[in-house]
């Protein structure tokens, strides 16, 4: 890219330099020729006065072989029979039919390039008005030499300009693509070290350069943003693996212990075997639930083909009925606004049911025997929909409230209760995947209040 940009910049500047030199050459050549023609016009005026004083003369001045000599001048009649000495005169300047036509008034004055005594010359043919034409010529080799020297000089200037353009093009490419070079170096360093903590320095020479809003700066900013997201993702993945390893270590150790114990079943009493088998089953269910939760958390978004319009109120009723069967000692109270009966949201019914189940299980686990569930429509013209789940337990401590949706986070008061600390994290993920907002609060009167809201 740097080479292509340098070549493009060089070509652009070179075209400008060549164009300027060509235009200068044309202008200079025109100026030199025009000056020679002005001299011819002045010489023609003096020769015309002399012709009127010598009406019979045919050649007024014939010796123009030298640069310092005056202009050659001759008079040519319209008819060859009227030439001096009965048409036997020899003219030093070429005479043709056009010359006769100018003398007769049938042709306008004109300039032409001729050769006089072996030297290049510029000739003016103009009518005198009395049936004769006046021809005046001056040597033009000085003009040709000046044009040639100007061409050589401009060619040299153009060549130097192209070389300078090449140097400037290379400098422009290096300076302009410096962010790309830094981006490439950063990408290669990340590939080599597998560390996404590196960033592109947007302004190596001063902070004011970072304010530039050009394409390369935006590209570097986007790349840094992508690296931020990648670093957070890697850190979250490492935390998840570490937390999962920590959570799995205890049940796996207990599984191994009970398995080894059951391997010596012939040494155990029937009661001991029954307790070991029950413990093994509980631990298997715990590990299975934890693994299933981890698999659910690994899903970042809902499969698009499974999305459909889901009626929220019937889904909440179904989730509350299932929770009553699972927690028979808890009183689940459900209230649904009439305006929310027909409200629907776009989503996957099974995933939304899992979200509601996790909220209800959490409320039943930490509540004091009563869980209040509500489904409410937004205010008039709002179009929103809200599901609330509230328990009457002690509620989360203020210092724990910001972390209730973190993976594997468990408050001190919940350490002794069953669970892995993934239920609310999974609920939050499902809510975000369905464009909903899930929040936790400490309402007046105690307990915990979870709000699941869809905005319109």
Steps between C-alpha positions, in 0.01 A plus 500: 500500500786734585658440157171553318432820690853626430464421129159666486629815673809505277291457186263778603779747578695393190196565281465846649872575453499374140182692427642822642826456306310429179280805551808713574666372181197585288472847654872570457502379141196713419663805663822460298320450170264786579795731570655402165172575323482841670849574365382393155202734526725793589739414217205476262391853599843646423521304173157628394617861541810424293286333231289810462815705453641253243196382304704314239712298737449124518748406775537742787749301714642161405795444736357332812748218535626630836314525827583869530388576142173687442197318371489386138227689314362474148199618300304249294234613244178312452604381151831335415516708175525813712814380677805731466715448186208343316455205733867402492565621856603246763346547842707417811181391679271225367203617293200282426137531395392598851740793487340616173155460658601726791627760251168485313307538827349150484683370806571641846845557640668193647818374665700204373824314575755516217871441438721793389860436400483168682374649828153466651294818487156632578329690219206742496304550177267802508320704225606857424170592339634600159506156337819398675585284800778571745703206633724546803712222659721469810722213605328280760782269605541702819138429581549130425807490717319676783207258473741204501684629806174565678385146419821352643480718810133417563571130441774514763270684739226244433738210564613652829135563586415135437786387726389741771144375454621143548672597824199692622268216398702257706498737795125556466436126484711434808336782696147436378515125559673522837174403685464202266861400571433524872178303457684229308779486759245476781310222322822308439604547865162370619529202264849429628434547871125416509456796732206730407615761751702692237357819350581725203653831602285755316725801561867405541618858449253690714150477634361760258536259211251262655228758440524451127188340364647340191436150367822346633444640849145363501636165381755494783229602750272222374787252527569608859130464579505152352806416712317627810210270424736211428692556823178513700378184328825317571498619861137392539581163347792451737286599797227263387745212465659579836165535676361189334810303600461622856130411511554158343793403723290436814221288343748307287709422809188385681400292196837329497483433874151348484590300191804354675284431803238316295777298336546336841128447547558151644652665807206740554173448675179542298438836670847623412457391138167681480647823639797478262271435201274794593799729541638384166167574329481850654853578392435372147192721475700795632779448246249443220313819587823698518618370163162574343509854641848554358382381159205737519728790595726424203216596267536865405178548305176330413474299175308721258289220344351422846378854568123547518244725661457382859203595718663599828205465740426131419872424514526655849198298617665181374830587673321578830307170483826308449662688789210407733556134422876533557469714815184373676587689819502840329193714437520642147259789445441606141343823380447581129367832371217472254689727258792253501296190415554520123848651497764303310876522457735351244704212641548130563231364739727239660772755572255752646352223714851423626551867589177511700577166666840625617344816647227301677747240633725776633204673668375174654850408622568832675145604581304457820226277364327758275584607143305772320494492119350776286447565129425862413466696180670835454327832543260625236690550175813342648446153354747339745454179696637413846523180703592532868606228747526593868581291805455589866835375622791701636599618151851557369738716698572844346859398427381183322233665285733608211632143464184285517513435122869406491589139423570282805444794735344398828448723798626397841146419613451264202817293537321232697207468258499271195581650163790597280451876466413478130122536505478881503793533258314274259181703549685821421649349183162376379345841571766682296460254214127584495557880507366520855639668810538301823579692821518421871381729781458515876139618540356658809384235742792266430556216260628511146317634195593400146358695206494357146393775258455522125501849354304586185 
